[in-house]
Amino acid sequence: MTAAQTTAFFEQDAQMGIPNETVVQLQQEGITTVDDLVDFDKDTMEQISANLRRPAGRIPDPNPAAAPGAIYNVMTMLLSQRWF
């Protein structure tokens, strides 16, 4: 699959319908291509989903008007039940 087809698979509503921010986090879990999905069973996908619901840490506030050193909690990300 091309990069555009992979993006469409993960992000288009007619396919998986996953927000781009969640797709980026899935890459951190080892899912970067459609073929990577064969390496994950139902239990592993449920764990990944749980990880996305409860991300750890904080990140620097990207708002240019934010005070120096401002941070915020990493946002919760959702994974569609279509995965299971």
VEXDREN-2710 file (C-alpha; in Angstrom, 1 decimal):
% VEXDREN-2710
k/r/px/py/pz
1/MET/0.0/0.0/0.0
2/THR/1.1/3.5/-0.6
3/ALA/1.4/6.1/2.2
4/ALA/-1.8/7.7/1.0
5/GLN/-3.7/4.4/1.0
6/THR/-2.4/3.6/4.5
7/THR/-3.5/7.0/5.8
8/ALA/-6.9/6.5/4.2
9/PHE/-7.2/3.0/5.7
10/PHE/-6.6/4.3/9.2
11/GLU/-8.2/7.7/9.1
12/GLN/-11.2/7.8/6.7
13/ASP/-14.6/7.3/8.2
14/ALA/-15.5/4.6/5.7
15/GLN/-12.5/2.6/6.9
16/MET/-11.1/2.7/10.5
17/GLY/-12.0/6.4/11.2
18/ILE/-9.2/7.0/13.6
19/PRO/-8.1/10.6/14.3
20/ASN/-4.6/11.5/13.0
21/GLU/-3.4/12.2/16.6
22/THR/-4.3/8.6/17.6
23/VAL/-2.7/7.2/14.4
24/VAL/0.5/8.9/15.5
25/GLN/0.3/7.3/18.9
26/LEU/-0.4/3.9/17.3
27/GLN/3.0/4.3/15.6
28/GLN/4.5/4.5/19.1
29/GLU/2.8/1.1/19.8
30/GLY/4.4/-0.4/16.7
31/ILE/1.5/0.0/14.3
32/THR/2.8/1.9/11.3
33/THR/1.3/-0.1/8.4
34/VAL/-1.7/-2.2/7.7
35/ASP/0.5/-5.3/7.7
36/ASP/1.5/-4.6/11.3
37/LEU/-2.0/-5.4/12.4
38/VAL/-1.4/-9.1/11.9
39/ASP/1.1/-9.1/14.8
40/PHE/-1.5/-8.0/17.3
41/ASP/-4.2/-10.3/18.8
42/LYS/-7.4/-9.2/20.5
43/ASP/-5.8/-9.0/24.0
44/THR/-2.9/-6.9/22.7
45/MET/-5.3/-4.5/20.9
46/GLU/-7.3/-4.1/24.0
47/GLN/-4.1/-3.2/25.9
48/ILE/-3.2/-0.7/23.2
49/SER/-6.6/0.8/23.5
50/ALA/-6.2/1.1/27.3
51/ASN/-2.9/2.7/26.8
52/LEU/-4.4/5.3/24.5
53/ARG/-7.2/6.0/27.0
54/ARG/-4.7/6.6/29.8
55/PRO/-1.6/8.2/28.3
56/ALA/1.2/9.0/30.6
57/GLY/3.0/12.3/31.1
58/ARG/2.8/15.9/30.1
59/ILE/4.1/17.8/27.1
60/PRO/5.1/21.4/26.6
61/ASP/2.2/23.7/25.7
62/PRO/2.5/24.3/21.9
63/ASN/0.4/27.5/22.1
64/PRO/2.8/30.3/21.1
65/ALA/1.1/32.6/23.7
66/ALA/1.7/30.1/26.5
67/ALA/3.8/31.1/29.5
68/PRO/7.4/29.8/29.3
69/GLY/7.6/26.3/30.7
70/ALA/3.9/25.8/30.5
71/ILE/2.9/22.1/30.2
72/TYR/-0.4/20.1/30.0
73/ASN/-1.4/16.5/30.4
74/VAL/-1.3/14.4/27.3
75/MET/-4.8/14.0/26.0
76/THR/-6.8/10.8/26.0
77/MET/-7.1/9.1/22.6
78/LEU/-9.8/6.8/21.5
79/LEU/-9.5/3.7/19.4
80/SER/-12.6/2.5/17.5
81/GLN/-14.2/-0.7/18.5
82/ARG/-13.9/-1.7/14.8
83/TRP/-10.4/-2.9/15.8
84/PHE/-11.8/-5.8/18.0
END
